[in-house]
Amino acid sequence: MDGLGFKFWLKMAGLFVVGGIVLFIVLALFVKAIYAWGFLAAFLVLALLACVAGWFADRRNAGARSS
């Protein structure tokens, strides 16, 4: 850890703070979805979003696996 320096740790701290803010916003939206639609429907929407994100990631990396 000798060569990492202050700039690296400052960037890591910033990334940690931004990640915490994003997770807080996602959690707030998920809790509002639970109140609006119910527990099962909120998890179904979360699963659908995860499947769509996975599909996009799979399509983007399809060329690397096709050979």
N, CA and C atoms as a LAMMPS dump frame, in Angstrom:
ITEM: TIMESTEP
0
ITEM: NUMBER OF ATOMS
201
ITEM: BOX BOUNDS ff ff ff
-5.0000000000000000e+02 5.0000000000000000e+02
-5.0000000000000000e+02 5.0000000000000000e+02
-5.0000000000000000e+02 5.0000000000000000e+02
ITEM: ATOMS id mol type element x y z
1 1 1 N 0.813 -1.189 0
2 1 2 C 0 0 0
3 1 3 C 0.86 1.256 0
4 2 1 N 2.123 1.089 -0.153
5 2 2 C 3.018 2.223 -0.099
6 2 3 C 2.85 3.156 -1.289
7 3 1 N 2.64 2.606 -2.483
8 3 2 C 2.628 3.425 -3.671
9 3 3 C 1.27 3.947 -4.099
10 4 1 N 0.221 3.736 -3.336
11 4 2 C -1.106 4.139 -3.792
12 4 3 C -1.316 5.642 -3.685
13 5 1 N -0.943 6.253 -2.629
14 5 2 C -1.008 7.697 -2.515
15 5 3 C -2.364 8.249 -2.106
16 6 1 N -2.348 9.537 -1.81
17 6 2 C -3.545 10.22 -1.315
18 6 3 C -4.617 10.363 -2.385
19 7 1 N -4.205 10.605 -3.62
20 7 2 C -5.171 10.796 -4.703
21 7 3 C -6.031 9.542 -4.915
22 8 1 N -5.382 8.387 -4.849
23 8 2 C -6.102 7.125 -4.996
24 8 3 C -7.148 6.96 -3.901
25 9 1 N -6.751 7.212 -2.66
26 9 2 C -7.68 7.028 -1.548
27 9 3 C -8.792 8.067 -1.566
28 10 1 N -8.491 9.257 -2.073
29 10 2 C -9.53 10.267 -2.214
30 10 3 C -10.566 9.829 -3.254
31 11 1 N -10.104 9.256 -4.359
32 11 2 C -11.03 8.742 -5.374
33 11 3 C -11.855 7.586 -4.825
34 12 1 N -11.223 6.707 -4.055
35 12 2 C -11.959 5.587 -3.467
36 12 3 C -13.023 6.07 -2.481
37 13 1 N -12.692 7.075 -1.685
38 13 2 C -13.662 7.632 -0.741
39 13 3 C -14.828 8.274 -1.498
40 14 1 N -14.528 8.978 -2.576
41 14 2 C -15.584 9.585 -3.393
42 14 3 C -16.478 8.536 -4.02
43 15 1 N -15.869 7.465 -4.511
44 15 2 C -16.647 6.371 -5.091
45 15 3 C -17.541 5.717 -4.043
46 16 1 N -17.032 5.563 -2.844
47 16 2 C -17.81 4.985 -1.757
48 16 3 C -19.009 5.865 -1.408
49 17 1 N -18.804 7.169 -1.34
50 17 2 C -19.895 8.102 -1.015
51 17 3 C -20.951 8.103 -2.123
52 18 1 N -20.501 8.157 -3.378
53 18 2 C -21.445 8.143 -4.503
54 18 3 C -22.221 6.821 -4.53
55 19 1 N -21.544 5.717 -4.272
56 19 2 C -22.223 4.422 -4.227
57 19 3 C -23.267 4.362 -3.123
58 20 1 N -22.955 4.947 -1.974
59 20 2 C -23.918 4.991 -0.875
60 20 3 C -25.145 5.812 -1.226
61 21 1 N -24.941 6.927 -1.899
62 21 2 C -26.065 7.77 -2.311
63 21 3 C -26.939 7.043 -3.32
64 22 1 N -26.312 6.378 -4.293
65 22 2 C -27.07 5.63 -5.306
66 22 3 C -27.853 4.503 -4.651
67 23 1 N -27.226 3.77 -3.734
68 23 2 C -27.938 2.688 -3.052
69 23 3 C -29.1 3.212 -2.211
70 24 1 N -28.934 4.378 -1.6
71 24 2 C -30.019 4.968 -0.826
72 24 3 C -31.205 5.317 -1.72
73 25 1 N -30.922 5.87 -2.893
74 25 2 C -31.995 6.228 -3.824
75 25 3 C -32.707 4.978 -4.329
76 26 1 N -31.938 3.938 -4.669
77 26 2 C -32.543 2.689 -5.143
78 26 3 C -33.394 2.061 -4.044
79 27 1 N -32.906 2.075 -2.818
80 27 2 C -33.675 1.521 -1.709
81 27 3 C -34.964 2.303 -1.487
82 28 1 N -34.893 3.628 -1.573
83 28 2 C -36.093 4.445 -1.392
84 28 3 C -37.125 4.145 -2.478
85 29 1 N -36.668 4.006 -3.728
86 29 2 C -37.593 3.665 -4.815
87 29 3 C -38.193 2.279 -4.618
88 30 1 N -37.389 1.324 -4.156
89 30 2 C -37.88 -0.037 -3.941
90 30 3 C -38.916 -0.078 -2.814
91 31 1 N -38.669 0.672 -1.753
92 31 2 C -39.632 0.71 -0.645
93 31 3 C -40.94 1.356 -1.097
94 32 1 N -40.854 2.413 -1.902
95 32 2 C -42.074 3.03 -2.435
96 32 3 C -42.824 2.055 -3.343
97 33 1 N -42.084 1.244 -4.105
98 33 2 C -42.726 0.244 -4.956
99 33 3 C -43.419 -0.82 -4.116
100 34 1 N -42.81 -1.196 -3.004
101 34 2 C -43.456 -2.178 -2.121
102 34 3 C -44.763 -1.609 -1.575
103 35 1 N -44.745 -0.357 -1.138
104 35 2 C -45.969 0.252 -0.618
105 35 3 C -47.03 0.412 -1.699
106 36 1 N -46.606 0.726 -2.92
107 36 2 C -47.577 0.987 -3.985
108 36 3 C -48.149 -0.305 -4.558
109 37 1 N -47.298 -1.309 -4.795
110 37 2 C -47.735 -2.497 -5.527
111 37 3 C -47.793 -3.761 -4.687
112 38 1 N -47.165 -3.756 -3.545
113 38 2 C -47.102 -4.956 -2.736
114 38 3 C -45.731 -5.612 -2.877
115 39 1 N -45.483 -6.524 -1.979
116 39 2 C -44.168 -7.152 -1.87
117 39 3 C -43.808 -7.971 -3.106
118 40 1 N -44.704 -8.832 -3.551
119 40 2 C -44.415 -9.719 -4.679
120 40 3 C -44.23 -8.939 -5.973
121 41 1 N -45.072 -7.965 -6.215
122 41 2 C -44.967 -7.189 -7.453
123 41 3 C -43.673 -6.375 -7.49
124 42 1 N -43.256 -5.842 -6.349
125 42 2 C -42.008 -5.078 -6.312
126 42 3 C -40.822 -5.98 -6.626
127 43 1 N -40.82 -7.198 -6.09
128 43 2 C -39.732 -8.126 -6.406
129 43 3 C -39.799 -8.609 -7.848
130 44 1 N -40.989 -8.734 -8.405
131 44 2 C -41.102 -9.097 -9.816
132 44 3 C -40.54 -8.003 -10.719
133 45 1 N -40.801 -6.747 -10.382
134 45 2 C -40.235 -5.633 -11.156
135 45 3 C -38.717 -5.612 -11.011
136 46 1 N -38.215 -5.857 -9.811
137 46 2 C -36.768 -5.9 -9.591
138 46 3 C -36.135 -7.035 -10.393
139 47 1 N -36.776 -8.192 -10.428
140 47 2 C -36.267 -9.313 -11.203
141 47 3 C -36.306 -9.018 -12.696
142 48 1 N -37.357 -8.363 -13.151
143 48 2 C -37.451 -7.995 -14.561
144 48 3 C -36.334 -7.021 -14.95
145 49 1 N -36.076 -6.035 -14.106
146 49 2 C -34.991 -5.099 -14.37
147 49 3 C -33.637 -5.809 -14.388
148 50 1 N -33.431 -6.759 -13.494
149 50 2 C -32.18 -7.512 -13.481
150 50 3 C -32.037 -8.359 -14.748
151 51 1 N -33.133 -8.95 -15.214
152 51 2 C -33.089 -9.737 -16.449
153 51 3 C -32.785 -8.858 -17.661
154 52 1 N -33.368 -7.674 -17.715
155 52 2 C -33.098 -6.756 -18.825
156 52 3 C -31.639 -6.311 -18.798
157 53 1 N -31.121 -5.985 -17.621
158 53 2 C -29.718 -5.576 -17.511
159 53 3 C -28.797 -6.725 -17.913
160 54 1 N -29.123 -7.934 -17.522
161 54 2 C -28.332 -9.098 -17.915
162 54 3 C -28.391 -9.358 -19.404
163 55 1 N -29.555 -9.147 -19.997
164 55 2 C -29.684 -9.343 -21.445
165 55 3 C -28.814 -8.347 -22.202
166 56 1 N -28.838 -7.066 -21.769
167 56 2 C -28 -6.063 -22.424
168 56 3 C -26.519 -6.392 -22.265
169 57 1 N -26.109 -6.836 -21.082
170 57 2 C -24.706 -7.188 -20.863
171 57 3 C -24.325 -8.397 -21.709
172 58 1 N -25.23 -9.35 -21.84
173 58 2 C -24.963 -10.538 -22.646
174 58 3 C -24.857 -10.185 -24.128
175 59 1 N -25.724 -9.308 -24.602
176 59 2 C -25.67 -8.91 -26.017
177 59 3 C -24.4 -8.126 -26.33
178 60 1 N -23.959 -7.315 -25.376
179 60 2 C -22.746 -6.513 -25.583
180 60 3 C -21.514 -7.392 -25.663
181 61 1 N -21.492 -8.486 -24.916
182 61 2 C -20.325 -9.368 -24.871
183 61 3 C -20.507 -10.625 -25.705
184 62 1 N -21.493 -10.658 -26.576
185 62 2 C -21.779 -11.872 -27.356
186 62 3 C -20.655 -12.195 -28.333
187 63 1 N -20.022 -11.204 -28.904
188 63 2 C -18.967 -11.451 -29.885
189 63 3 C -17.745 -12.126 -29.292
190 64 1 N -17.469 -11.887 -28.049
191 64 2 C -16.296 -12.472 -27.404
192 64 3 C -16.457 -13.968 -27.172
193 65 1 N -17.678 -14.449 -27.03
194 65 2 C -17.911 -15.863 -26.757
195 65 3 C -18.27 -16.671 -27.982
196 66 1 N -18.554 -16.041 -29.102
197 66 2 C -19.098 -16.754 -30.253
198 66 3 C -18.07 -17.621 -30.954
199 67 1 N -16.777 -17.38 -30.765
200 67 2 C -15.772 -18.153 -31.485
201 67 3 C -15.417 -19.452 -30.815
